[in-house]
């Protein structure tokens, strides 16, 4: 049995004539009822409080992560970075800077593996290899996809964190205007929000992050780490 994100399952099970429209509906936020289908996976936290959780995937990389840290420092915001182990190996000073500045870190596998394409032992070993460098109890599967067996095994040691809002900053077809509008539209109490401190996402992420932080603050949201 494969464990996918609800978006993947729902779109896969729909008739072809509806598939494109449903994918668009789920592009930024998985509905709460679908999130509840997966026990023991974190999608939102503290839903009774006006707080959000900024997260960044795929770093750390010297071309992008320092710019993110500067924005967060200037805005007085803390975030959680789900790091690729091999990037931590290559840029240990940058990884230490993330922690030194008060942010939390999480495991994003050692080589950004897609779980559904990776045998169980290989996937678990890759996560363990990353955690020798990262040392965190937080885990987010790359692409939000893993098998049921991978999920079951990893839940014994990690809090598996998915997301409430995916900004799609990695998608070249997503304009910065759309990214900002859709992220504002879907923000709610306890939202776990995904950006990427990667080369692929850098232009859209760095352009929109300060604007969105200012808007969240205007709306009265506080920022916490996971």
N, C-alpha and C positions, 0 to 999 in steps of 0.2 A: 504494500500500500504506500502510495506517495503522499507526503505532506507538502502541499503547496500553500502559498498565500491564498486566502479566500478569493481574491480577485482572479487568480489563475483558475481555480476550480470552477467558479461560477461562470466565467466566460467560456471555459471548455465545455461545460454541460449545456450551454444554451444553443438554440437553433442558429444556423449560420446567418439567417436574415436579421437576427437581433444582436449578433456578437459585437459588431463595431460600436453600436450605441451603448451597450452595457459597459464595454471597456472604457469608453469615454466617461461614463458616469462614475466608474470606480478608479479613475486615473489618479486622483489626488487623495481620496479617503475611502477606506473600507467601511461600510455601514456597521454600526454598533452590533446589530443582530448577527452579522457575519463574523465579527471579531469574537463574539461569545462562543462561536462554534469550536474554538480551540482553547481547551483548558490548559492553564499553566503557562500561557504565553502572554507577555506584557504588550498591550497596545496603547493603553492610557493609564495614567496614575492620578490619584487624588482628584477624582472627577467632581468633588464637592467644593474644590478650591479654585480660585482664578490663578492658576499656575500652569506654565508650559515647560517643556523639556526640549531644548535644542540639542540635536545630535548631528554628528558629522561622520560620514563613512569614507573608507578607502584610503585615508592618509596613513602615516603622515608623509608629506612630500615637501621639499624645501621651496618649490616654486609657488605653492599655494598656502600651506598650513600657517606659515608665519604671518601672512596677510590676514588670515582668519583670526589668529591670536591678537593681532593689533586691533582689529575691529571690536572683538569681545572685550579687550582690555579698556579701550576707549569708552565703550558703552557700559562698562561695569557688569558684564554678564558672564555667567559660568555655563559651560556646556559639557556634553559627553562625547568623546571621540572614539568611535569604533575603528580601531587601527588594523591594518593588514600586517601580519607578523614580519614579513620580509621587508616591508618599509621601515619597521622599527629596527630591524637588524641593520639596515643600510644607513639610517639616520637616528642613531640613539640619542644624540644631543637634543634633537628636535622633540623626540618623544619625552625626554626628561623635562623639557621646557613646558610642554603641555601640562604635565603634572605639577610642576613648580608654580604655575600660574593659577592653580586651584581648580583645574578641570578634572573630570573623571575620565577614565579610559575603559574601553571594552575590547573584546576579541572579535575579529572579523575574518578568521582563519589566517593561515600563514601565506597562502597564495591566491586568495580571493576565489575559492573553489565554489562551483555551483553544486550543491549537495545532491540534486537529483541525477547528476551525471557522474557521481563519484561513489565508489564502493564504500560500504560502511566503515571498515577498518582504516582505509586510506583517509577518509574524511575526519574521523576521530583523531587519528594520529596527527593530521595537519592542524587541527584545532589545538591539540596538546602542544605541538611544536611552537605555535604562536604564543600560547600562554606561558611558556617558559620565559619569554621576553616581556609579555604584557602584564601578566600577573593580575588578572581580573576575574570576577565571578559573573560578569556581564558578557553575553554573547549575542551577536546578530548575524544570521546567515546571509551571506552575499546573495543578492537578487531576491531575498525573502523566500528562498526555496530550499527545502530539505526533505528527506524521506521521513516517514513516521518512525522508523527505527533510529535514525540519527537524532531526531527530536527527543525520543524517549531516553536515549542514552545520555544526551547532553543535559537534559533537565535535572539529572542527578547531581550535577556539579555547577550548573550555570543558571542564571536567570536569562531566559531567551527573550530578547526585546525585539519586537517588530516595530510598527509605527502607527500613528493615527493620521498623520499627514505626510505624504510623499511630495516634495516640492517639484520633482521632475527637473531639477536643475541640470541633470546630465543629458537631457534630451534637447538636441539642437533644434528640433521643431517647436519647442516651447519658447515663446517670447517672454521677455522679462515682465511685460505688462500682464500677460496671462498668469505667470508664476505668482506675481504679487496679488492679483485679484483673487485667484483661486485659493491661495494660502490664507488670505484674510477671511474669505468666505467659509472655510472649513475649520478655522481655529475655534476651539472650545476648551472648557476646563479640562486640564490634565492631558492635553494633546502632547504626544511625543512626535516631534517634527524632524524629518530627515533632510539634511543638506549633504553635500559631498565636497570634501576638501581634496579634490582631484583635478588634474589638468583638464579632463573632459568637461567638468562642470564649472570650472573657475570663472569664466566670463559672466555667466548668468548668476552664479552664487554670490560672487563679490559685489555685483551691481545691486542685487536685491536685498542682501542680508541687512545692511544698515537701515534701509528704508523700512523693512519689516520689523526690526527691533524697535525702532522709534514708534511704529504704529502699535505694536503690542504694549509698549509702555503707556502710550496714550489711552489704550483701552483698559489699563489697570492690571495687566498680567504681570506676575512675578516670574522669575526664571530660576529653575533649580536643576541640579544634576540628578541623574538617575541613581 
